[in-house]
Amino acid sequence: MMSLRDSFEWMFRNRQSGGITIGQQPNLAFRIFAVTTAVGVLMPRGRVRTAAAELAVGVLAWWAGDEIVRGVNPYRRIGGAAVLGWVVLSGMRRPRGRPDRFAPRLGSTTRRGRRSVRARRR
């Protein structure tokens, strides 16, 4: 059984340099993510803001995949996997304000719990 010290060493020991690595200088993907996120936050709603947000998510997925493949220790790889999982699950979420084309229409209810007019007519 591994001791707490051995577990810490395994999790944070840099496999390339032998040092303990928890954080490091941001790579290109993370820098692009930071810039596009800042642009998205500072711009008013519109095409530029939407494009910046979509680019930021794509670059974040790139960074996460890169950490999974080339992370210097398990801590970095687990972090990359967690971020990539979050990006994928967030992308699967139904966008707000858009009707869901695949939602069942029969027997559907409104926000107040009443059946919709279309459902009552059938």
N, C-alpha and C positions, 0 to 999 in steps of 0.2 A: 504494500500500500504506500502511495506517495504521501510524503509529509507536506505541510502547507508551504514550506520553503521550496520543495521540489516542484510543487504545482505552480507556484509563482514563477520559478525559473523556466518551466516548460512553456507557460503562457506568454511571458513577456521577453524571453531571451531572443535577441536578433540572431537569426540563423546565418547571416552573412558576416557580421562584425563581432558577434559574441557579446555585445553590450545589451543592456536592458533598453527596449524601445517601447514607449507608450505612445508618444506623439513624435512627429517628425515634420520637416519642412514640407509644405504642400506641393504636390506634383502638379503638372500642367492641367490635368482634368479638374482637380479641385479648384485651381485658380480660375479656370473658365466658369465653373459652377458659381463661384463667389461673385464674379463680375456680372454674369447674366442674372443672378438673383438680385443683386443691387440695382441693375437696370430695371428689372421687373417691379421692384418695390418703388422706385423713384418715378417711374413713368405713369402718366394717367392711363385710364383704361383705353384700350385700343389695340391695333394690330401689333405694334412694337412690344407692348407689354405681354400680349399673348405669345408672340414668337419667343420672347425672352424666357417666359415661364416654361414653354415646351422645350426649348433648348437646354434650360437648366436641368430639367428632369432627365433628358437624354444624356447629358454630360454626367449627372449624378449616377445614372445606371452604368455608364462607362467606367467611372471611378470605382464603383462598387465591384464590378466584374474584374477590374485590374487588381484590386486588393485581394479578391478571392484567389486569383491565379498567382500573383507575384508578391503577396503580403510577406513581410519579413518575419512574422511570427503568428501563432494561432490567434492572438488577440486581434490583430489587424484583419486576418481572414474571416474571423467570426463577425467582426464589425462590418466588413464588406458584404457578407451574406445577409446580415440583418438589414442593411440599407437597401440591398437589391430586393429582398423580400418585401420591404415596405413600398418600394417603387412599383413593383408588380401588383401588389394588393391595392395600392392607391389607383393604379390604372384600371383595375377591374371594377372600381366603384362607379355607380351610375352618376353622370354629371348632373349637377343641380340645374333646375330650370328647363330641362329638356324632357319631353315625354319619353317614357320607356316603350319602345315599339313592341317589345316582347312580353309586356305585362298582360295577364289575362284580363279580358274585358267583361266577361260574364260574371255577375255577382260582385263586381268590384264596388268598393264603398268610397265615399268622399271623405274628406278630413274630419267631418263631424260624425262619421259613423253611419250616415244614411246611404242607402244604395243610390247609385248614380241614375240619372234619368234614362240613359240608354239601357241599363240593366233592368229597370222597372218595366220598360215597354216589352221586353221579351218574355 
